[in-house]
């Protein structure tokens, strides 16, 4: 599927940070198709690494590393001889981030700074940071942390000296059917016969498929020269329309009539915006 991008990644040594999440796992699978020298997957999720290794198998072009972006010395070791870094590690849930802001700063901001410093010292070729549309005019702790991370990434070139690392950002909307996605919540609610809960019926979000997200990451890494923020042209939709479409599609599969499953409005949660930009 990704063979058209093989020239950009063939024989490269790649590190996927936060590699056991939905994005990291999908990216790792895609990278293995384009014949890199090695893909290293770094995560603080021990069980996630175990499951991923069991799923993908023992192979010479894949390595699993346990570590945390808060640990700069661990990052220095993980980045030895690496050419390309994809940074997907983050605390990402808006309401949880509102109630745990110090943790968000430690992981999202300090963790990104640690990784940037290690990448500069190791002289990597390209550094791709995964951001979010919540970084645009942020009102949440998560959005503000991601905006600051974007600034750190784009300004990191000031610190690299004669090294030629290209620092770039990729902004995602809501990636459907990934871990923690609203689609998974809706599906479990439909399976129980409802109600399906939405915060505000007129709330809108930009959405993308996992395959689109991975494609954007790979293409961005291929064409990046440093200093860019890449954004996919995404579809926007009302969350209540998504809920209704899922009810009509999945209710019969769980033995329910679509008209018997109601949508319940529960109000906006801490840190949420009515619409993203």
C-alpha positions as CSV (number, residue, x, y, z in Angstrom):
1,X,0.0,0.0,0.0
2,X,2.9,2.4,0.8
3,X,5.4,1.1,-1.7
4,X,5.3,4.4,-3.6
5,X,7.1,6.0,-0.6
6,X,9.7,3.2,-0.3
7,X,12.6,5.3,-1.7
8,X,12.3,7.8,1.2
9,X,12.6,5.1,3.9
10,X,14.5,2.2,2.3
11,X,17.5,1.3,4.5
12,X,16.7,4.1,7.0
13,X,16.9,3.6,10.7
14,X,13.6,4.8,12.2
15,X,12.4,5.5,15.8
16,X,8.7,5.6,16.5
17,X,8.2,7.2,19.9
18,X,4.9,6.3,21.6
19,X,4.8,3.4,19.2
20,X,2.2,1.2,20.9
21,X,-0.7,3.5,20.5
22,X,-3.1,3.3,17.5
23,X,-1.1,5.8,15.4
24,X,2.3,4.4,16.4
25,X,1.2,0.8,15.7
26,X,-0.3,1.7,12.3
27,X,2.8,3.7,11.4
28,X,5.1,0.9,12.4
29,X,3.2,-1.6,10.2
30,X,3.4,0.8,7.3
31,X,7.1,1.5,7.7
32,X,7.9,-2.2,7.7
33,X,6.4,-2.4,4.2
34,X,8.8,0.1,2.8
35,X,12.0,-1.9,3.8
36,X,13.8,0.3,6.3
37,X,17.0,-1.0,7.9
38,X,15.2,-1.1,11.3
39,X,12.2,0.3,13.1
40,X,12.6,0.9,16.8
41,X,9.4,1.2,18.8
42,X,9.7,3.1,22.1
43,X,6.9,3.1,24.6
44,X,6.3,3.2,28.4
45,X,3.5,0.6,27.9
46,X,5.2,-2.7,28.7
47,X,2.1,-4.8,27.9
48,X,1.6,-2.8,24.7
49,X,5.1,-3.7,23.6
50,X,4.5,-7.4,24.5
51,X,1.3,-7.5,22.5
52,X,2.8,-5.7,19.6
53,X,5.8,-8.0,19.4
54,X,3.5,-11.0,19.6
55,X,1.4,-9.6,16.8
56,X,4.2,-8.6,14.5
57,X,6.6,-11.4,15.3
58,X,10.4,-11.7,15.9
59,X,12.1,-10.1,12.9
60,X,15.5,-8.5,12.4
61,X,14.2,-5.2,11.2
62,X,12.1,-4.5,14.3
63,X,13.1,-3.7,17.9
64,X,11.0,-2.9,21.0
65,X,12.3,-0.5,23.6
66,X,10.8,0.2,27.0
67,X,11.2,3.8,28.0
68,X,9.6,7.2,28.7
69,X,10.0,10.6,27.0
70,X,10.5,12.1,30.5
71,X,13.8,10.2,30.7
72,X,16.3,12.0,28.5
73,X,19.1,9.5,29.0
74,X,16.9,6.7,27.8
75,X,16.1,8.8,24.7
76,X,19.8,9.3,24.0
77,X,20.3,5.5,24.0
78,X,17.2,4.9,21.8
79,X,18.3,7.4,19.2
80,X,21.7,5.9,18.5
81,X,22.3,5.7,14.7
82,X,18.7,6.8,14.0
83,X,17.9,8.7,10.8
84,X,14.2,9.5,11.2
85,X,12.1,10.1,14.4
86,X,8.3,10.1,14.5
87,X,7.1,11.5,17.9
88,X,3.7,10.1,18.8
89,X,4.0,10.0,22.6
90,X,1.5,12.2,24.4
91,X,-1.2,12.5,27.0
92,X,-4.2,13.2,24.7
93,X,-7.5,13.1,26.5
94,X,-8.9,16.6,26.9
95,X,-10.9,16.2,30.2
96,X,-8.2,14.1,31.9
97,X,-5.6,16.7,30.9
98,X,-7.7,19.5,32.4
99,X,-7.5,17.8,35.8
100,X,-3.9,16.7,35.5
101,X,-2.1,19.7,34.0
102,X,1.3,19.1,35.6
103,X,1.4,15.6,34.1
104,X,0.6,16.9,30.7
105,X,3.4,19.4,30.9
106,X,5.9,16.7,32.0
107,X,5.0,14.3,29.2
108,X,3.9,16.5,26.3
109,X,6.1,19.6,26.8
110,X,9.2,18.4,28.7
111,X,9.1,15.1,27.0
112,X,9.1,16.7,23.6
113,X,12.0,19.0,24.7
114,X,13.9,15.9,25.9
115,X,13.4,14.2,22.6
116,X,14.4,17.2,20.5
117,X,17.6,17.7,22.5
118,X,18.5,14.0,22.1
119,X,17.7,14.2,18.3
120,X,19.9,17.2,17.9
121,X,22.8,15.6,19.8
122,X,22.4,12.4,17.8
123,X,22.2,14.3,14.5
124,X,19.1,12.7,13.1
125,X,18.0,13.6,9.6
126,X,14.3,14.3,10.2
127,X,12.0,14.8,13.2
128,X,8.3,14.5,12.7
129,X,6.0,15.7,15.6
130,X,2.4,14.6,15.7
131,X,0.2,17.4,16.8
132,X,-3.6,18.1,16.8
133,X,-6.1,20.6,15.5
134,X,-6.7,21.4,19.2
135,X,-3.4,23.4,19.0
136,X,-5.2,26.1,17.0
137,X,-6.5,28.9,19.3
138,X,-6.4,26.5,22.3
139,X,-8.6,26.7,25.3
140,X,-7.6,23.4,26.9
141,X,-4.4,22.3,28.7
142,X,-3.9,19.6,26.0
143,X,-4.3,22.1,23.1
144,X,-2.0,24.6,24.8
145,X,0.6,21.9,25.4
146,X,0.5,20.8,21.8
147,X,0.8,24.4,20.6
148,X,3.9,24.9,22.8
149,X,5.3,21.6,21.5
150,X,4.8,22.8,17.9
151,X,6.8,26.0,18.7
152,X,9.5,23.9,20.3
153,X,9.8,21.7,17.3
154,X,9.8,24.5,14.7
155,X,12.3,26.6,16.7
156,X,14.6,23.6,17.4
157,X,16.6,24.5,14.3
158,X,18.0,27.4,16.3
159,X,19.8,24.9,18.5
160,X,21.1,22.4,16.0
161,X,24.2,24.3,15.0
162,X,25.8,22.8,11.9
163,X,23.7,19.7,12.1
164,X,21.0,19.5,9.4
165,X,18.0,17.9,11.2
166,X,14.7,18.9,9.6
167,X,12.0,19.5,12.2
168,X,8.4,19.4,11.1
169,X,4.9,19.0,12.6
170,X,1.8,17.1,11.3
171,X,-1.6,18.2,12.6
172,X,-4.3,15.6,12.9
173,X,-8.1,15.9,13.5
174,X,-10.0,13.1,15.3
175,X,-8.7,9.8,13.9
176,X,-11.7,7.5,13.8
177,X,-11.8,4.0,15.3
178,X,-8.5,4.5,17.2
179,X,-8.0,3.8,20.9
180,X,-10.1,6.3,22.8
181,X,-12.0,7.4,19.8
182,X,-15.7,8.5,20.2
183,X,-16.6,5.9,17.6
184,X,-15.6,3.1,20.0
185,X,-17.6,4.7,22.8
186,X,-20.7,5.0,20.5
187,X,-20.3,1.3,19.4
188,X,-20.2,0.0,23.0
189,X,-23.3,2.1,23.8
190,X,-25.2,0.8,20.8
191,X,-24.3,-2.8,21.7
192,X,-26.0,-2.2,25.1
193,X,-29.1,-0.7,23.4
194,X,-28.2,2.9,24.2
195,X,-28.5,5.6,25.0
196,X,-25.7,7.0,22.8
197,X,-24.3,10.1,24.6
198,X,-23.1,13.2,22.9
199,X,-21.8,16.3,24.6
200,X,-23.7,18.8,22.4
201,X,-25.7,17.8,19.4
202,X,-24.4,20.6,17.2
203,X,-20.7,20.2,18.1
204,X,-18.5,19.6,15.1
205,X,-15.1,17.9,14.7
206,X,-12.7,17.3,11.8
207,X,-12.3,13.6,11.2
208,X,-9.9,11.3,9.4
209,X,-9.3,7.6,8.9
210,X,-6.3,5.9,10.3
211,X,-5.0,5.1,6.8
212,X,-5.3,8.9,6.0
213,X,-3.3,9.8,9.1
214,X,-0.6,7.3,8.3
215,X,-0.4,8.4,4.7
216,X,0.0,12.1,5.9
217,X,2.8,11.1,8.2
218,X,4.7,9.2,5.6
219,X,4.2,11.8,2.9
220,X,5.2,14.6,5.3
221,X,8.4,12.8,6.3
222,X,9.2,12.3,2.6
223,X,8.8,15.9,1.5
224,X,9.8,17.8,4.7
225,X,12.7,20.2,4.6
226,X,12.2,21.6,8.1
227,X,9.9,24.3,9.5
228,X,6.6,23.0,8.1
229,X,3.2,22.2,9.7
230,X,1.4,19.7,7.5
231,X,-2.4,19.5,7.7
232,X,-4.6,17.1,5.8
233,X,-7.7,18.6,4.2
234,X,-10.2,16.9,6.4
235,X,-14.0,16.5,6.5
236,X,-15.9,18.1,9.3
237,X,-19.1,16.7,10.8
238,X,-21.5,17.1,13.6
239,X,-20.9,14.5,16.3
240,X,-24.7,13.9,16.5
241,X,-24.8,13.0,12.8
242,X,-22.0,10.5,13.4
243,X,-23.9,9.0,16.3
244,X,-27.1,8.7,14.2
245,X,-25.2,7.1,11.3
246,X,-23.6,4.6,13.6
247,X,-27.0,3.7,15.2
248,X,-28.5,3.1,11.8
249,X,-25.6,1.0,10.7
250,X,-24.9,-1.1,13.8
251,X,-28.1,-1.3,15.9
252,X,-29.5,-4.2,13.7
253,X,-26.2,-6.1,14.1
254,X,-26.7,-6.1,17.9
255,X,-30.4,-7.0,17.6
256,X,-31.9,-3.6,18.1
257,X,-34.1,-1.3,16.0
258,X,-32.4,2.0,15.2
259,X,-35.5,4.0,16.3
260,X,-35.3,2.4,19.7
261,X,-31.8,3.8,20.5
262,X,-32.0,7.4,21.5
263,X,-29.2,10.0,21.5
264,X,-28.8,11.8,24.8
265,X,-27.1,15.2,25.2
266,X,-24.9,15.4,28.3
267,X,-23.2,18.7,28.0
268,X,-19.7,19.8,27.2
269,X,-16.8,18.4,29.3
270,X,-13.9,20.4,30.8
271,X,-11.6,21.9,28.1
272,X,-13.8,21.1,25.1
273,X,-14.5,23.5,22.3
274,X,-17.8,23.7,20.4
275,X,-15.9,23.4,17.2
276,X,-12.2,23.0,16.1
277,X,-10.3,25.2,13.7
